[in-house]
Amino acid sequence: QVQLVESGGGLVQTGGSLRLSCAASGSIRSINAMGVMGWYRQAPGKQRDLIATITSGGSTVYADSVKGRFTISRDNAKNTVYLQMNSLKPEDKGVYYCYSYALGRAYWGQGTQVTVSS
């Protein structure tokens, strides 16, 4: 079992920055087996979309809409994944969910709200 707890969301003006964090905890076996971690976003009335993922080795994938503005990183020693969001736009608004995959299962955090005012 893996538990994911996000933090760092909030209200920011267009062009501003936020840094999201997601700390993983749980059984040592599951934590050590975590492969891909990442972030998804769900805007009001829309489906949950991939924003960025990172493997345990540091390989990253980004949605086209955030390339050049968002950076995902990971501290394996702290079992934590981060999302640095710069040059935020109103369309970046939504609930951001942390994601992890370990031992054949997907895990989700409870989500953190990001609001970007125009």
SULNOR-V953215 format. One record per residue. N is the residue number from 1. RES is the residue in three letters. SS is DSSP state (alpha for helix, beta for strand, coil for the rest). PSI is psi in degrees with one decimal (none if undefined). D_CENTER is the distance of its C-alpha to the mean C-alpha in whole Angstrom. Layout:
# SULNOR-V953215
n=N res=RES ss=SS psi=PSI d_center=D_CENTER
n=N res=RES ss=SS psi=PSI d_center=D_CENTER
This chain:
# SULNOR-V953215
n=1 res=GLN ss=coil psi=142.1 d_center=19
n=2 res=VAL ss=beta psi=133.7 d_center=15
n=3 res=GLN ss=beta psi=135.8 d_center=14
n=4 res=LEU ss=beta psi=129.5 d_center=10
n=5 res=VAL ss=beta psi=116.9 d_center=10
n=6 res=GLU ss=beta psi=155.8 d_center=8
n=7 res=SER ss=beta psi=163.8 d_center=10
n=8 res=GLY ss=coil psi=-4.0 d_center=10
n=9 res=GLY ss=coil psi=173.7 d_center=11
n=10 res=GLY ss=beta psi=-164.6 d_center=14
n=11 res=LEU ss=beta psi=131.9 d_center=17
n=12 res=VAL ss=beta psi=152.1 d_center=17
n=13 res=GLN ss=beta psi=157.8 d_center=20
n=14 res=THR ss=coil psi=133.0 d_center=20
n=15 res=GLY ss=coil psi=-8.8 d_center=19
n=16 res=GLY ss=coil psi=-175.1 d_center=18
n=17 res=SER ss=coil psi=151.9 d_center=15
n=18 res=LEU ss=beta psi=152.8 d_center=12
n=19 res=ARG ss=beta psi=118.4 d_center=10
n=20 res=LEU ss=beta psi=145.3 d_center=7
n=21 res=SER ss=beta psi=150.0 d_center=7
n=22 res=CYS ss=beta psi=115.0 d_center=7
n=23 res=ALA ss=beta psi=130.7 d_center=10
n=24 res=ALA ss=beta psi=140.5 d_center=12
n=25 res=SER ss=beta psi=165.4 d_center=15
n=26 res=GLY ss=beta psi=-155.1 d_center=18
n=27 res=SER ss=coil psi=143.3 d_center=21
n=28 res=ILE ss=alpha psi=-38.3 d_center=22
n=29 res=ARG ss=alpha psi=-44.1 d_center=22
n=30 res=SER ss=alpha psi=-42.2 d_center=19
n=31 res=ILE ss=alpha psi=-45.6 d_center=17
n=32 res=ASN ss=alpha psi=-21.6 d_center=19
n=33 res=ALA ss=coil psi=0.5 d_center=19
n=34 res=MET ss=beta psi=128.4 d_center=15
n=35 res=GLY ss=beta psi=-102.7 d_center=14
n=36 res=VAL ss=beta psi=137.8 d_center=11
n=37 res=MET ss=beta psi=156.2 d_center=8
n=38 res=GLY ss=beta psi=-174.0 d_center=5
n=39 res=TRP ss=beta psi=137.9 d_center=3
n=40 res=TYR ss=beta psi=158.1 d_center=6
n=41 res=ARG ss=beta psi=138.6 d_center=8
n=42 res=GLN ss=beta psi=110.4 d_center=11
n=43 res=ALA ss=coil psi=158.3 d_center=14
n=44 res=PRO ss=coil psi=126.1 d_center=17
n=45 res=GLY ss=coil psi=9.0 d_center=20
n=46 res=LYS ss=coil psi=169.2 d_center=17
n=47 res=GLN ss=coil psi=166.6 d_center=16
n=48 res=ARG ss=beta psi=123.1 d_center=12
n=49 res=ASP ss=beta psi=147.0 d_center=11
n=50 res=LEU ss=beta psi=133.6 d_center=9
n=51 res=ILE ss=beta psi=-52.4 d_center=7
n=52 res=ALA ss=beta psi=148.0 d_center=7
n=53 res=THR ss=beta psi=159.2 d_center=8
n=54 res=ILE ss=beta psi=135.7 d_center=10
n=55 res=THR ss=coil psi=171.4 d_center=13
n=56 res=SER ss=coil psi=-22.9 d_center=14
n=57 res=GLY ss=coil psi=-5.5 d_center=17
n=58 res=GLY ss=coil psi=4.5 d_center=14
n=59 res=SER ss=coil psi=137.1 d_center=15
n=60 res=THR ss=beta psi=153.6 d_center=12
n=61 res=VAL ss=beta psi=138.0 d_center=12
n=62 res=TYR ss=beta psi=148.3 d_center=11
n=63 res=ALA ss=coil psi=147.5 d_center=12
n=64 res=ASP ss=alpha psi=-33.6 d_center=15
n=65 res=SER ss=alpha psi=-16.9 d_center=15
n=66 res=VAL ss=alpha psi=-2.9 d_center=12
n=67 res=LYS ss=coil psi=133.5 d_center=14
n=68 res=GLY ss=coil psi=-12.5 d_center=16
n=69 res=ARG ss=coil psi=-36.3 d_center=14
n=70 res=PHE ss=beta psi=147.1 d_center=10
n=71 res=THR ss=beta psi=124.7 d_center=10
n=72 res=ILE ss=beta psi=140.6 d_center=8
n=73 res=SER ss=beta psi=167.9 d_center=9
n=74 res=ARG ss=beta psi=136.9 d_center=10
n=75 res=ASP ss=beta psi=98.4 d_center=13
n=76 res=ASN ss=coil psi=-29.5 d_center=15
n=77 res=ALA ss=coil psi=-30.1 d_center=17
n=78 res=LYS ss=coil psi=0.8 d_center=15
n=79 res=ASN ss=coil psi=44.0 d_center=13
n=80 res=THR ss=beta psi=139.7 d_center=10
n=81 res=VAL ss=beta psi=144.1 d_center=7
n=82 res=TYR ss=beta psi=155.5 d_center=6
n=83 res=LEU ss=beta psi=107.8 d_center=6
n=84 res=GLN ss=beta psi=120.9 d_center=9
n=85 res=MET ss=beta psi=115.5 d_center=10
n=86 res=ASN ss=coil psi=163.7 d_center=14
n=87 res=SER ss=coil psi=48.7 d_center=17
n=88 res=LEU ss=coil psi=144.4 d_center=15
n=89 res=LYS ss=coil psi=158.0 d_center=17
n=90 res=PRO ss=alpha psi=-33.2 d_center=18
n=91 res=GLU ss=alpha psi=-6.2 d_center=16
n=92 res=ASP ss=alpha psi=-4.2 d_center=13
n=93 res=LYS ss=coil psi=141.1 d_center=14
n=94 res=GLY ss=beta psi=-177.0 d_center=12
n=95 res=VAL ss=beta psi=127.0 d_center=10
n=96 res=TYR ss=beta psi=125.4 d_center=6
n=97 res=TYR ss=beta psi=134.1 d_center=6
n=98 res=CYS ss=beta psi=147.3 d_center=4
n=99 res=TYR ss=beta psi=144.2 d_center=7
n=100 res=SER ss=beta psi=149.7 d_center=10
n=101 res=TYR ss=beta psi=124.5 d_center=13
n=102 res=ALA ss=beta psi=134.0 d_center=16
n=103 res=LEU ss=coil psi=44.0 d_center=20
n=104 res=GLY ss=coil psi=9.1 d_center=20
n=105 res=ARG ss=beta psi=149.4 d_center=17
n=106 res=ALA ss=beta psi=140.3 d_center=14
n=107 res=TYR ss=beta psi=146.7 d_center=12
n=108 res=TRP ss=beta psi=146.1 d_center=10
n=109 res=GLY ss=coil psi=-179.1 d_center=9
n=110 res=GLN ss=coil psi=-12.3 d_center=11
n=111 res=GLY ss=coil psi=149.9 d_center=9
n=112 res=THR ss=beta psi=134.2 d_center=9
n=113 res=GLN ss=beta psi=134.8 d_center=12
n=114 res=VAL ss=beta psi=124.8 d_center=12
n=115 res=THR ss=beta psi=131.1 d_center=15
n=116 res=VAL ss=beta psi=116.6 d_center=17
n=117 res=SER ss=beta psi=143.6 d_center=20
n=118 res=SER ss=coil psi=none d_center=23
